[in-house]
Amino acid sequence: TNPFRFLLSLSIVYFLMLSIGGDFSALDSFAADDETGEMKLEEGILDLEIKNTDDQIGEIISPLDSIPELSEITQQVKKKDSLMLANPKAHYDEISRQGILSRFFDKRELFGTLIDKKGVTRFTEISEKHNIPITTENKTTFNASKSISKAKKRPGEFISSLISKVPFAIFFFLPIFALFIWLVYIRKKYNYTDHLIFSFHTTSVLFILLIISYLIDSIFDISSNGFFLLLFLIYLFMAMKRFYAQGIFKTSIKYVFLNLVFFILATFSTLLFFLGNIFTF
């Protein structure tokens, strides 16, 4: 079997199983309930202010006095949002004088507040109403803010979208990982392609075990991930020792180093695709 196609097929099957079997829609319901709860809470406070006496209100909100830090933070957030909404242009002009990284996060906060509080759906609405320049940076930041706002309201849909892109993250870092294998075994007769095929085959075994584990967990309602992960780690050590024909000591050192590199690359690639999904969600 072509190792590239085989690994791609296995990864797609596994993450498709996760998407179908995972009840991510429940997260959307939770987000909706949370948002509804905030609205009901605000309505309830207004109702209390009208219908209850000062003593009754004091009895209801007195437990909050024990956590003044939370109350102060909440008031600061509300005050900041109010200032941004009162004069978005002035806040934008202040942000524009900052460095590129801090400028991006502060713009994202400004645009996100306008999206959440004012129901803005297009950047042209902000540009026309508040005289904010139409630039690539502003449009990119607005799109990111819009995606983040959408992800907060529909987290289940966001996770499903992210899972569907994970196989591509794997194929992004595996060729880079093969470079480290080549460097570790540079004295061996194998070339880069040999190391890449080795990494494809071993990763395919990982997905085979994950698929078996998922099926067992679904049928018997148990958790077997730890066992199959341990099984793969044992298999990987034996595969490296046999394929590269080195002793236990050398294989152990290279085994630990390459697993550390694999973990770092996998985390970095997942983070990149996570950020990319935010901009495109």
Buried (B, 14 or more C-beta within 10 A) or exposed (E): EEBBEBBBBBBBBBBEBBBEEBEBEEBBEEBEEEEEEEEEEEEEEEEBEEEEEEEEBEEEEEEEEEEEEEEEEEEEEEEEBEEBBEEBEEBBEEBBEEEEEEBBEBBBBBBBBBBBEEEBEEBEBBBEEBEBEEEEEBEBBBBBBBBBBBBBBBBBBBBBBBBBBBBEBBBBBBEEBBEBBBEBBEEBEBEEEBBBBBBBBBBBBBBBBBBEBBEBBEEEEEEBBEEBBEBBEEBBBEBBBEBBEBEEEBBBEBBEEBEEBBEEBBEBBBEEBBEBBBEEB
